[in-house]
Amino acid sequence: MSKRIRKFGSLSAFLLALAVVFVPVPAVAQGGSRLAVTAPAGWSPHPSNASMMMKGTGTYTLKPENMPSEANTPDSFTAFAQKNFAKSFSNCKFSTVTSLKVSGNEARCFEFTGEVSGMKMTYLVLYVFQGGRAHSLVCGSLADGFAALKPDYEKVIASARME
């Protein structure tokens, strides 16, 4: 097995674990409200996680999160999430957080870089806040491949909507 395939396998496992356990309490969307996006050409579902899409070493994942009582506003939740990312990644650096609206709901977006298991990673994160939940869209890849995927990630974020 080539080094690239082994690296991709461990990367996929890491990204899947990150998507599943990163923010502490998963939630089921209430009232039929969920974050939805349109996949750009070339993206396909992860074989074991239907909420994760893949292209090369890049992924993006959609997931609703309960907002803990100590982080129950868009800004406090974003700071809470960044603090958790910084605990899991070394050399973690965050961009400025951008405020926007998605389907009339408050949203926050930021980019960050960090290292985990000797791999340099870059992520673009969107949180859409509705009904006490933060609906997350986490886009990421190996740092050296992120620039090539960023236009797709930006299309995914631009297509974000609550359904």
C-alpha positions as CSV (number, residue, x, y, z in Angstrom):
1,M,0.0,0.0,0.0
2,S,1.4,3.4,-0.9
3,K,2.2,6.0,1.7
4,R,-0.4,8.4,0.1
5,I,-3.1,5.7,0.4
6,R,-2.2,5.0,4.0
7,K,-2.1,8.7,4.8
8,F,-5.5,9.2,3.1
9,G,-7.0,6.3,5.1
10,S,-5.8,7.7,8.4
11,L,-7.0,11.1,7.3
12,S,-10.4,9.8,6.5
13,A,-10.6,8.1,9.8
14,F,-9.5,11.3,11.6
15,L,-12.0,13.5,9.7
16,L,-14.8,11.1,10.4
17,A,-13.9,11.1,14.1
18,L,-13.7,14.9,14.1
19,A,-17.1,15.2,12.5
20,V,-18.7,12.7,14.9
21,V,-17.3,13.8,18.3
22,F,-15.9,17.3,18.0
23,V,-18.7,19.4,19.6
24,P,-20.0,17.5,22.6
25,V,-23.7,16.8,22.1
26,P,-25.1,15.7,18.8
27,A,-28.7,16.6,18.2
28,V,-31.5,15.7,15.9
29,A,-32.9,18.7,14.0
30,Q,-36.4,19.7,15.2
31,G,-39.3,20.7,13.1
32,G,-37.8,19.4,9.9
33,S,-35.1,22.1,10.0
34,R,-31.7,21.0,8.8
35,L,-28.7,22.6,7.1
36,A,-28.5,21.5,3.5
37,V,-26.0,22.3,0.7
38,T,-25.4,21.5,-2.9
39,A,-22.4,19.4,-3.7
40,P,-20.1,20.6,-6.5
41,A,-19.2,18.3,-9.3
42,G,-16.8,15.5,-8.3
43,W,-17.9,15.1,-4.7
44,S,-19.3,11.8,-3.4
45,P,-20.7,10.5,-0.2
46,H,-18.3,8.9,2.3
47,P,-18.9,5.1,2.3
48,S,-19.7,4.9,6.0
49,N,-21.1,8.4,6.8
50,A,-23.9,9.8,4.6
51,S,-23.4,13.3,6.1
52,M,-19.8,13.4,4.9
53,M,-18.8,14.2,1.3
54,M,-15.4,13.5,-0.2
55,K,-13.2,14.6,-3.0
56,G,-9.5,13.4,-2.9
57,T,-8.3,14.2,0.6
58,G,-11.0,16.8,1.1
59,T,-14.2,16.4,3.0
60,Y,-17.1,18.3,4.2
61,T,-19.6,17.3,6.9
62,L,-23.0,18.6,8.0
63,K,-24.2,18.1,11.6
64,P,-26.6,19.7,14.0
65,E,-25.1,20.4,17.5
66,N,-26.8,21.3,20.8
67,M,-25.5,24.5,22.2
68,P,-24.3,24.1,25.8
69,S,-25.6,26.6,28.3
70,E,-22.2,28.3,28.6
71,A,-22.1,28.8,24.8
72,N,-25.7,29.6,23.8
73,T,-25.2,32.6,21.5
74,P,-23.6,32.6,18.1
75,D,-20.5,34.4,19.2
76,S,-20.0,32.4,22.4
77,F,-20.6,29.1,20.6
78,T,-18.1,30.0,17.9
79,A,-15.5,30.8,20.6
80,F,-16.4,27.6,22.4
81,A,-15.9,25.6,19.2
82,Q,-12.6,27.3,18.4
83,K,-11.4,26.5,22.0
84,N,-12.2,22.9,21.4
85,F,-10.4,22.9,18.0
86,A,-7.3,24.4,19.7
87,K,-7.3,21.5,22.2
88,S,-7.3,18.9,19.4
89,F,-4.8,20.6,17.0
90,S,-1.3,21.9,17.7
91,N,-0.2,25.2,16.1
92,C,-3.9,26.1,15.7
93,K,-4.4,29.5,14.0
94,F,-7.9,31.0,13.3
95,S,-8.9,33.6,10.7
96,T,-11.3,36.5,11.6
97,V,-14.8,35.2,12.3
98,T,-17.3,36.5,9.7
99,S,-21.0,37.1,10.6
100,L,-23.6,36.3,7.9
101,K,-27.2,35.1,7.4
102,V,-28.3,31.8,6.0
103,S,-32.0,31.5,5.3
104,G,-32.5,34.4,7.7
105,N,-30.6,32.8,10.5
106,E,-27.5,34.1,12.2
107,A,-24.4,32.3,11.0
108,R,-20.6,32.5,11.6
109,C,-17.8,31.4,9.3
110,F,-14.0,31.1,9.9
111,E,-11.0,29.3,8.6
112,F,-8.3,27.6,10.7
113,T,-5.1,25.7,10.3
114,G,-3.5,23.2,12.6
115,E,-1.6,20.0,12.9
116,V,-2.7,16.6,14.1
117,S,-0.9,13.3,14.0
118,G,1.9,15.0,12.0
119,M,-0.5,16.2,9.3
120,K,-1.0,19.9,8.5
121,M,-4.7,20.5,8.0
122,T,-6.8,23.5,6.9
123,Y,-10.5,23.9,7.6
124,L,-13.3,26.2,6.6
125,V,-16.2,26.1,9.2
126,L,-19.7,27.5,9.0
127,Y,-22.2,27.5,11.9
128,V,-25.9,28.3,11.3
129,F,-27.9,29.0,14.4
130,Q,-31.5,28.1,14.7
131,G,-33.7,26.9,17.6
132,G,-31.0,26.5,20.1
133,R,-28.7,24.5,17.8
134,A,-25.6,25.2,15.8
135,H,-25.9,23.5,12.5
136,S,-22.3,22.9,11.4
137,L,-20.6,22.6,8.0
138,V,-17.0,21.6,8.4
139,C,-14.9,21.6,5.3
140,G,-11.3,20.4,5.5
141,S,-8.3,18.8,3.8
142,L,-4.6,18.4,4.1
143,A,-3.1,21.9,4.1
144,D,-1.2,21.4,0.9
145,G,-4.4,20.5,-1.0
146,F,-6.7,23.1,0.6
147,A,-6.1,25.9,-2.0
148,A,-7.3,23.6,-4.8
149,L,-10.4,22.7,-2.9
150,K,-11.3,26.1,-1.5
151,P,-13.3,27.2,-4.5
152,D,-15.5,24.1,-4.0
153,Y,-15.8,24.8,-0.3
154,E,-16.9,28.4,-1.0
155,K,-19.5,27.1,-3.4
156,V,-20.8,24.6,-0.7
157,I,-21.0,27.5,1.8
158,A,-22.7,29.8,-0.6
159,S,-25.3,27.1,-1.3
160,A,-26.0,26.6,2.4
161,R,-29.7,26.8,3.4
162,M,-32.1,25.6,6.1
163,E,-34.7,23.2,4.9
